[in-house]
């Protein structure tokens, strides 16, 4: 294993050619990001906050699939939606007189999976995956109201 890929170490380099755009490089993969957060639905780039939401969903889905595979469960499809709510987004915007924090106060993940295995068994695999998901567990330490639920379709 190369030194830069030591167990447990993640390294990302980020460059910003101009305001409102940055590119993160991990291994040989670039990820272009826009602003830290955006309130413009037409913004051409993912914001860092949106990328974080995508990362937590990807983390949970991948970890759940790993646990399901270890238990020989067959999960046909899975998708997740993530809602993240900032405590006070006006602080991030620099609105004069606003107090508090722009940190996330709520993080809600709703996942939907299809499997012909017994629902209780699949749901147990989901519950067992949660503490193994590194992005999820990191955010759970920081976000006061974090929930992740799975609904099963047969």
SULVEN-V603363 format. One record per residue. N is the residue number from 0. NEAR is the number of other ideal C-beta (glycine too) atoms within 12 Angstrom. Layout:
n = {N N}
near = {NEAR NEAR}
This chain:
n = {0 1 2 3 4 5 6 7 8 9 10 11 12 13 14 15 16 17 18 19 20 21 22 23 24 25 26 27 28 29 30 31 32 33 34 35 36 37 38 39 40 41 42 43 44 45 46 47 48 49 50 51 52 53 54 55 56 57 58 59 60 61 62 63 64 65 66 67 68 69 70 71 72 73 74 75 76 77 78 79 80 81 82 83 84 85 86 87 88 89 90 91 92 93 94 95 96 97 98 99 100 101 102 103 104 105 106 107 108 109 110 111 112 113 114 115 116 117 118 119 120 121 122 123 124 125 126 127 128 129 130 131 132 133 134 135 136 137 138 139 140 141 142 143 144 145 146 147 148 149 150 151 152 153}
near = {8 9 8 13 12 10 9 8 12 17 15 20 17 18 15 17 11 10 9 19 24 25 22 25 16 18 14 7 11 16 26 22 31 27 25 28 30 24 17 13 8 8 19 14 23 24 28 30 31 26 30 30 31 24 32 38 32 25 31 44 32 24 33 40 30 21 29 32 16 15 21 13 30 20 35 18 17 32 22 33 22 34 24 33 21 28 22 20 24 18 20 23 17 12 13 8 10 16 11 15 17 23 24 30 22 20 35 24 40 20 40 23 34 21 30 16 24 15 20 14 22 34 26 20 34 40 22 21 35 29 18 22 32 22 31 35 20 19 33 23 14 21 30 16 19 28 22 35 21 36 21 28 18 15}
